[in-house]
Amino acid sequence: MATSRMLRFVSVGHDGPEKRDAPERRADFHEIYAGFIAAKAEEQASRCSQCGVPFCQVHCPLGNNIPDWLKLTAEGRLEEAYELASATNNMPEVCGRICPQDRLCEGNCVIEQSGHGAVTIGAVEKYITDTAWAEGWVKPIVPVRERRESVGIVGAGPACLAAAEELRKLGFQVEIYDRYDRAGGLLIYGIPNFKLEKEIVDRRTQRLADSRIVLTQNFEVGRAAGLADLKAKHDAVLIATGVYKARALEVPGVGLPGVFPAMRYLTASNRKGLGDTVPDFDDGTLDANGRNVVVIGGGDTAMDCVRTAIRQGALSVTCLYRRDRENMPGSMREVANAEEEGVRFEWLAAPRAVLGTEKAAGVRAARMRLGLPDSSGRRAPEPVPDADFDIPADLVIEALGFDPDDVPALFGAPDLAVSRWGTIAIDQRTLMTRIDGVFAAGDIVRGASLVVWAIRDGRDAAAGIATYLDAKAALKLAAE
């Protein structure tokens, strides 16, 4: 009987959650997708073909047991589905909202490849966990036994939150140190509300606080305390600060007023949405209202910027990307949403200069074409001779990616080794740095990447820390 509920992809078509019309959603920062109702979630979950080798699971960084919780959802066994989803993912409802499913699980769904349309995995994942919160199934963590060892975690982004949760489940005493006034990192200050409303993150961090994890805000390591101080206080330390240093645009005029890095722009918008006083926004410096905006870059951060500018009431919004649509690193779903909302894309175009005298007035761009593949295997863009063009812009946003800060210098830890890219060097098996008892995970090791990879790295770091502390405890016991 239960099996008959599955394999319905031939008779039931792909049907995602309802999306608000573009004119309506342009006017606010609310999430653009509605949630599934129970009947729709069960129907769409029933389309799963229950593959012997589930490529959706293989291509999920967390290895989520997707076919199993789809089957449980189709059978109406939602609490069990939630338990299974949360066993491998510390924030299923966040990943259900912001993961690029079109590049990961859904893009590799077998029935998508066979032409029947992917199972709506992300929407079902979101539905399962939102239902769990509404029904009160999500409880504070109560370890089976408490342990005396403590772990200090530097940062409060997704890698940190995942590691903190896993360590607390094992009974360790955990304290998170973060330089911001709210926990969540990129989830709070980088990702706009129309993709992830902030109460979704707040309830996660509140659960950690209710689980007796200490959240110490406005604490900047290197100023309030050095890495050595944290190491002396805790039995192990995890560094997961992310990467926030913007890659600079290197063209004439880039220093003119009106040119800003993406994170400064997005943080101002998110803070305003949270009710903060934001002088740079309030005086119009970082407000796109009534302005011509050009965003330079082709990743998900660029998509966040262009869609934010639309909602702020920009006169025009143009995204400038040096490769074509097929080679864009961002989610195609986000590109489609941006186009629906009125963003203009200039494909195969790269900035040559920011125009203006006293402030930015436009961007001069070179028309590009794709040449031979470079060392990465991607076809390298090269300028087309005599094909420059100008775009009016009094707000230019650089969304070219992020590099790591100089963590050893900031933390007063010159013996903290880094790679040639500036990321923290670790033992890939244990995730420990070259300093005993100090671990690192997330973007500060991997480089700028997806939230789902940060969660995976945080979970792996927690496992490495637990193994390290277990070994120390065993040695201490043997010595006694």
C-alpha positions as CSV (number, residue, x, y, z in Angstrom):
1,M,0.0,0.0,0.0
2,A,2.8,2.4,1.0
3,T,4.7,1.7,-2.2
4,S,1.7,2.5,-4.4
5,R,2.0,6.1,-3.1
6,M,5.3,6.5,-4.9
7,L,6.5,6.4,-8.5
8,R,3.7,8.7,-9.7
9,F,5.9,10.9,-11.8
10,V,4.2,9.7,-15.0
11,S,0.7,10.5,-13.9
12,V,1.5,13.6,-11.7
13,G,3.3,16.5,-13.3
14,H,5.9,18.8,-11.8
15,D,4.2,21.5,-9.9
16,G,6.3,23.9,-7.7
17,P,5.0,26.2,-5.0
18,E,3.0,29.2,-6.0
19,K,5.2,32.2,-6.9
20,R,4.0,35.7,-6.4
21,D,3.6,37.9,-9.5
22,A,6.6,40.0,-10.3
23,P,4.8,43.4,-9.9
24,E,3.6,42.4,-6.5
25,R,6.9,41.1,-5.2
26,R,8.9,44.0,-6.5
27,A,7.1,46.2,-3.9
28,D,8.3,44.4,-0.8
29,F,11.0,42.1,0.7
30,H,8.8,39.2,1.6
31,E,9.7,35.7,0.4
32,I,8.4,35.2,-3.2
33,Y,7.4,31.5,-2.9
34,A,4.4,30.3,-0.9
35,G,4.6,27.2,1.1
36,F,3.1,23.9,0.1
37,I,-0.2,22.8,1.8
38,A,-0.1,19.2,3.0
39,A,-2.0,17.7,0.1
40,K,0.4,19.4,-2.5
41,A,3.5,18.4,-0.5
42,E,2.3,14.7,-0.4
43,E,1.4,14.8,-4.1
44,Q,4.7,16.2,-5.2
45,A,6.7,13.9,-2.9
46,S,4.9,10.9,-4.4
47,R,6.5,11.7,-7.8
48,C,9.9,10.4,-6.5
49,S,11.0,7.3,-8.4
50,Q,12.8,5.9,-5.4
51,C,16.0,5.3,-7.4
52,G,18.4,2.5,-6.4
53,V,21.2,5.0,-6.8
54,P,19.6,8.3,-5.8
55,F,21.6,11.0,-7.7
56,C,19.8,13.7,-5.7
57,Q,21.4,12.4,-2.6
58,V,24.8,11.8,-4.2
59,H,24.9,15.5,-5.4
60,C,23.8,16.9,-2.1
61,P,26.8,18.1,-0.1
62,L,25.2,16.9,3.1
63,G,24.2,13.5,1.6
64,N,20.6,14.1,2.7
65,N,18.4,11.0,2.7
66,I,16.1,12.6,0.2
67,P,14.2,9.6,-1.2
68,D,13.4,8.4,2.3
69,W,12.0,11.6,3.6
70,L,10.0,12.1,0.3
71,K,8.5,8.7,0.8
72,L,7.6,9.5,4.5
73,T,6.0,12.8,3.3
74,A,4.0,11.1,0.6
75,E,2.7,8.8,3.3
76,G,1.7,11.7,5.6
77,R,4.4,10.7,8.2
78,L,5.7,14.2,8.6
79,E,7.3,14.0,12.1
80,E,9.3,11.0,10.9
81,A,10.2,12.9,7.8
82,Y,11.4,15.8,9.9
83,E,13.5,13.5,12.1
84,L,15.2,12.0,9.0
85,A,15.8,15.4,7.3
86,S,17.3,16.9,10.4
87,A,19.5,13.9,11.1
88,T,21.9,15.1,8.3
89,N,21.0,18.8,8.0
90,N,21.0,21.3,10.9
91,M,18.9,23.8,8.9
92,P,16.7,22.0,6.4
93,E,14.3,24.9,6.1
94,V,17.1,27.3,5.3
95,C,18.6,25.0,2.6
96,G,15.1,24.4,1.3
97,R,14.9,28.2,0.7
98,I,18.3,29.2,-0.5
99,C,20.1,26.1,-1.9
100,P,20.6,26.2,-5.7
101,Q,18.6,23.0,-6.1
102,D,18.7,23.4,-9.9
103,R,22.5,22.8,-9.7
104,L,22.4,20.2,-6.9
105,C,19.6,17.7,-6.0
106,E,16.9,18.7,-8.4
107,G,19.3,19.3,-11.3
108,N,20.4,15.7,-10.9
109,C,17.0,14.1,-10.2
110,V,16.6,11.0,-12.4
111,I,13.1,11.9,-13.5
112,E,14.3,15.4,-14.5
113,Q,16.9,13.8,-16.7
114,S,14.2,11.5,-18.2
115,G,12.1,14.5,-19.2
116,H,9.3,14.3,-16.5
117,G,10.4,17.3,-14.5
118,A,12.3,17.2,-11.2
119,V,10.7,16.4,-7.9
120,T,10.3,19.7,-6.0
121,I,12.8,18.6,-3.4
122,G,13.6,22.0,-1.9
123,A,10.0,23.0,-1.5
124,V,9.2,19.7,0.3
125,E,12.2,20.1,2.5
126,K,11.0,23.6,3.5
127,Y,7.5,22.3,4.1
128,I,8.6,19.4,6.3
129,T,10.7,21.6,8.7
130,D,8.3,24.6,8.7
131,T,5.6,22.1,9.7
132,A,7.9,20.8,12.5
133,W,8.4,24.3,13.9
134,A,4.6,25.0,13.7
135,E,3.8,21.7,15.5
136,G,6.4,22.1,18.2
137,W,8.5,19.1,17.1
138,V,11.7,21.2,17.2
139,K,13.0,21.1,20.7
140,P,16.1,22.5,22.5
141,I,19.0,20.1,22.6
142,V,19.2,18.0,25.8
143,P,22.4,15.8,25.7
144,V,22.3,12.3,27.1
145,R,25.2,13.3,29.4
146,E,27.1,16.5,30.0
147,R,30.8,16.8,29.5
148,R,33.2,19.2,31.2
149,E,35.2,20.1,28.1
150,S,34.4,23.3,26.4
151,V,34.7,24.5,22.8
152,G,35.0,28.1,21.7
153,I,33.7,28.9,18.2
154,V,34.7,32.0,16.4
155,G,32.0,33.2,14.1
156,A,28.2,32.7,14.0
157,G,27.5,31.8,10.4
158,P,26.1,28.5,9.2
159,A,29.3,26.5,9.7
160,C,29.5,27.7,13.3
161,L,25.9,27.1,14.1
162,A,26.0,23.6,12.7
163,A,29.2,22.8,14.6
164,A,27.8,24.2,17.8
165,E,24.6,22.1,17.5
166,E,26.5,18.9,16.8
167,L,28.9,19.5,19.7
168,R,26.1,20.3,22.1
169,K,24.3,17.1,21.2
170,L,27.5,15.3,22.4
171,G,27.3,17.2,25.7
172,F,30.2,19.6,25.2
173,Q,30.0,23.1,26.7
174,V,29.9,25.5,23.7
175,E,30.5,29.3,23.5
176,I,30.2,31.2,20.2
177,Y,32.1,34.5,19.7
178,D,30.8,36.8,17.0
179,R,31.8,40.3,16.0
180,Y,28.2,41.2,15.0
181,D,25.2,42.1,17.1
182,R,23.1,39.2,15.8
183,A,24.0,35.6,15.2
184,G,23.7,34.2,11.7
185,G,26.5,35.8,9.7
186,L,25.7,35.8,6.0
187,L,22.2,34.4,6.7
188,I,21.3,37.6,8.6
189,Y,23.3,40.4,6.9
190,G,24.1,39.0,3.4
191,I,21.0,37.1,2.1
192,P,17.9,39.3,1.5
193,N,14.5,38.7,3.1
194,F,12.9,37.8,-0.2
195,K,15.0,34.6,-0.2
196,L,15.3,34.1,3.6
197,E,13.2,36.0,6.1
198,K,15.1,36.7,9.3
199,E,12.8,35.1,11.7
200,I,13.7,31.7,10.1
201,V,17.3,32.3,11.3
202,D,16.3,33.9,14.6
203,R,14.4,30.8,15.7
204,R,17.4,28.6,14.9
205,T,19.8,30.7,17.0
206,Q,17.2,31.0,19.8
207,R,17.1,27.2,19.9
208,L,20.8,27.1,20.4
209,A,20.6,29.6,23.2
210,D,17.8,27.5,24.8
211,S,20.1,24.5,24.5
212,R,22.6,26.3,26.8
213,I,25.0,27.3,24.1
214,V,26.4,30.7,25.0
215,L,26.2,33.4,22.3
216,T,28.7,36.2,22.9
217,Q,28.0,39.1,20.5
218,N,30.0,42.2,19.6
219,F,33.1,40.2,20.4
220,E,36.0,40.7,17.9
221,V,38.8,38.2,18.3
222,G,42.1,40.2,18.1
223,R,40.6,43.1,20.0
224,A,38.5,41.7,22.8
225,A,40.8,38.7,23.1
226,G,43.4,36.9,21.0
227,L,43.3,33.4,19.7
228,A,45.8,32.4,22.5
229,D,43.3,33.7,25.1
230,L,40.5,31.6,23.7
231,K,42.7,28.6,23.5
232,A,43.6,29.0,27.2
233,K,40.0,29.3,28.1
234,H,38.6,26.3,26.0
235,D,39.7,22.8,25.4
236,A,39.3,23.3,21.7
237,V,38.7,26.2,19.4
238,L,36.9,26.3,16.0
239,I,37.5,29.2,13.5
240,A,34.7,29.6,11.0
241,T,34.7,33.3,10.3
242,G,33.8,33.1,6.6
243,V,35.2,35.3,3.9
244,Y,34.0,38.8,3.6
245,K,36.9,40.8,2.0
246,A,35.5,42.0,-1.4
247,R,37.5,41.4,-4.5
248,A,38.3,44.8,-5.9
249,L,37.3,46.1,-9.3
250,E,40.5,47.3,-11.0
251,V,39.5,49.9,-13.5
252,P,39.8,53.7,-13.7
253,G,37.2,55.6,-11.7
254,V,36.6,52.8,-9.2
255,G,37.4,55.2,-6.3
256,L,34.6,57.6,-7.2
257,P,31.7,58.1,-4.7
258,G,28.9,55.8,-5.7
259,V,31.0,52.7,-6.1
260,F,30.5,50.1,-3.3
261,P,31.2,46.4,-2.5
262,A,28.2,44.1,-2.5
263,M,28.3,43.2,1.2
264,R,28.3,46.8,2.3
265,Y,25.2,47.4,0.2
266,L,23.4,44.2,1.2
267,T,24.2,44.7,4.9
268,A,22.8,48.2,4.9
269,S,19.6,46.9,3.3
270,N,19.2,44.0,5.7
271,R,19.9,46.1,8.7
272,K,17.3,48.6,7.6
273,G,14.8,45.7,7.2
274,L,15.6,44.6,10.7
275,G,14.7,48.1,12.0
276,D,18.2,49.4,12.7
277,T,19.3,53.0,12.1
278,V,21.6,52.9,9.1
279,P,23.0,56.4,8.4
280,D,24.5,55.4,5.0
281,F,21.1,54.2,3.9
282,D,19.1,57.0,5.5
283,D,21.1,59.7,3.7
284,G,20.6,58.0,0.4
285,T,24.2,56.7,-0.1
286,L,23.3,53.1,-0.1
287,D,19.7,53.4,-1.2
288,A,19.0,52.6,-4.8
289,N,15.7,54.5,-4.9
290,G,15.4,56.7,-8.0
291,R,18.9,55.7,-9.2
292,N,20.4,53.9,-12.2
293,V,22.2,50.8,-10.8
294,V,24.9,48.6,-12.4
295,V,25.9,45.4,-10.6
296,I,29.1,43.9,-11.8
297,G,29.3,40.1,-11.3
298,G,27.5,36.9,-12.1
299,G,27.1,34.9,-8.9
300,D,24.3,34.6,-6.4
301,T,25.5,37.7,-4.5
302,A,25.1,39.7,-7.7
303,M,21.5,38.4,-8.0
304,D,20.8,39.4,-4.4
305,C,22.1,42.9,-5.2
306,V,20.1,43.4,-8.4
307,R,16.9,42.1,-6.9
308,T,17.4,44.3,-3.8
309,A,17.9,47.4,-6.0
310,I,14.6,46.6,-7.8
311,R,12.7,46.5,-4.5
312,Q,14.3,49.8,-3.3
313,G,12.8,51.5,-6.3
314,A,15.7,51.9,-8.7
315,L,15.1,53.6,-12.0
316,S,17.0,50.9,-13.8
317,V,19.1,47.9,-12.8
318,T,21.7,46.3,-15.1
319,C,23.8,43.3,-14.4
320,L,27.1,43.2,-16.2
321,Y,28.7,39.8,-16.6
322,R,31.8,39.0,-18.7
323,R,30.6,35.5,-19.8
324,D,27.3,34.3,-21.3
325,R,24.2,33.1,-19.6
326,E,25.2,29.4,-19.9
327,N,28.5,30.1,-18.1
328,M,27.1,32.2,-15.3
329,P,28.0,30.8,-11.8
330,G,24.8,31.9,-10.1
331,S,21.5,29.9,-10.0
332,M,19.5,30.0,-13.2
333,R,16.4,30.2,-11.1
334,E,17.6,33.4,-9.5
335,V,18.5,34.8,-13.0
336,A,14.9,34.0,-14.1
337,N,13.4,35.7,-11.0
338,A,15.6,38.8,-11.6
339,E,14.5,39.0,-15.3
340,E,10.8,38.7,-14.3
341,E,11.3,41.6,-11.8
342,G,12.8,43.9,-14.5
343,V,16.6,43.4,-14.2
344,R,18.4,43.9,-17.5
345,F,21.3,41.6,-18.2
346,E,24.3,42.5,-20.3
347,W,25.9,39.2,-21.1
348,L,29.5,39.1,-22.5
349,A,30.3,42.5,-21.1
350,A,33.1,43.6,-18.8
351,P,33.8,46.9,-17.1
352,R,36.5,49.1,-18.6
353,A,36.0,52.2,-16.4
354,V,33.6,53.9,-14.0
355,L,32.7,57.2,-15.7
356,G,32.3,60.5,-13.8
357,T,34.2,63.3,-12.3
358,E,33.0,64.1,-8.7
359,K,30.9,60.9,-8.5
360,A,29.9,57.8,-10.5
361,A,27.9,58.7,-13.5
362,G,28.1,55.5,-15.6
363,V,30.1,52.4,-16.6
364,R,32.0,52.0,-19.8
365,A,31.9,48.3,-20.8
366,A,33.7,46.2,-23.3
367,R,31.8,43.7,-25.4
368,M,33.4,40.3,-24.9
369,R,33.5,37.0,-26.7
370,L,34.5,33.5,-25.4
371,G,37.8,32.3,-26.6
372,L,39.8,29.1,-25.8
373,P,39.4,27.4,-22.4
374,D,41.7,28.6,-19.6
375,S,43.4,26.6,-16.9
376,S,40.0,26.0,-15.2
377,G,38.5,24.5,-18.4
378,R,36.1,27.4,-18.9
379,R,36.3,29.4,-22.1
380,A,38.1,32.6,-21.3
381,P,36.4,35.9,-22.2
382,E,38.3,38.3,-24.4
383,P,37.3,41.8,-25.5
384,V,35.8,42.5,-29.0
385,P,37.8,45.3,-30.6
386,D,36.1,48.6,-31.0
387,A,32.9,47.4,-29.3
388,D,32.8,49.5,-26.1
389,F,29.5,50.9,-24.8
390,D,28.4,53.1,-21.9
391,I,25.7,52.4,-19.3
392,P,24.3,55.3,-17.1
393,A,24.9,54.5,-13.4
394,D,25.1,56.6,-10.3
395,L,25.3,53.5,-8.1
396,V,27.8,50.8,-9.0
397,I,28.0,47.6,-7.0
398,E,31.0,45.3,-7.1
399,A,29.9,41.7,-6.7
400,L,33.1,40.0,-7.9
401,G,33.4,37.5,-5.1
402,F,35.2,37.4,-1.7
403,D,38.6,36.6,-0.4
404,P,39.7,35.8,3.2
405,D,40.9,38.4,5.6
406,D,44.4,38.0,7.1
407,V,43.2,35.9,10.0
408,P,46.7,35.3,11.6
409,A,47.3,39.0,11.8
410,L,43.8,39.8,13.0
411,F,43.8,37.1,15.7
412,G,47.4,37.8,16.8
413,A,48.4,34.3,15.8
414,P,51.3,34.3,13.4
415,D,51.7,30.6,13.7
416,L,48.3,30.0,12.2
417,A,49.3,28.8,8.7
418,V,47.4,29.7,5.6
419,S,47.3,28.5,2.0
420,R,48.5,30.4,-1.0
421,W,45.0,31.8,-1.3
422,G,45.0,33.1,2.2
423,T,42.5,30.5,3.5
424,I,43.4,28.7,6.8
425,A,45.5,25.5,6.2
426,I,44.1,22.4,7.9
427,D,44.6,18.7,8.0
428,Q,41.9,17.5,5.7
429,R,41.2,14.4,7.7
430,T,40.8,16.1,11.1
431,L,40.1,19.8,10.1
432,M,42.7,20.8,12.7
433,T,45.1,23.7,11.9
434,R,48.8,23.5,12.6
435,I,48.0,24.7,16.1
436,D,47.1,21.9,18.4
437,G,43.4,22.1,19.5
438,V,42.5,24.8,17.0
439,F,40.3,23.7,14.1
440,A,38.9,25.6,11.1
441,A,35.9,25.1,8.8
442,G,33.6,26.7,6.2
443,D,34.5,29.4,3.8
444,I,37.6,30.4,5.7
445,V,39.1,27.0,4.6
446,R,37.1,26.3,1.4
447,G,36.9,29.8,0.0
448,A,33.6,31.5,-0.8
449,S,31.0,28.7,-1.3
450,L,27.4,27.7,-0.7
451,V,25.6,27.7,2.7
452,V,25.0,23.9,2.4
453,W,28.8,23.3,2.1
454,A,29.3,25.5,5.2
455,I,26.8,23.3,7.1
456,R,28.6,20.2,5.9
457,D,32.0,21.6,7.0
458,G,30.7,22.6,10.4
459,R,29.4,19.1,11.0
460,D,32.7,17.6,9.9
461,A,34.6,20.0,12.2
462,A,32.4,19.0,15.2
463,A,33.2,15.4,14.5
464,G,36.9,16.2,14.3
465,I,36.8,18.1,17.6
466,A,34.9,15.4,19.4
467,T,37.5,12.8,18.3
468,Y,40.3,15.1,19.5
469,L,38.7,15.7,22.9
470,D,37.8,12.0,23.3
471,A,41.5,11.1,22.7
472,K,42.6,13.7,25.2
473,A,40.1,12.4,27.8
474,A,41.3,8.8,27.2
475,L,45.0,9.8,27.7
476,K,44.1,11.6,30.9
477,L,42.2,8.6,32.2
478,A,45.1,6.3,31.3
479,A,47.5,8.6,33.2
480,E,45.4,8.5,36.3
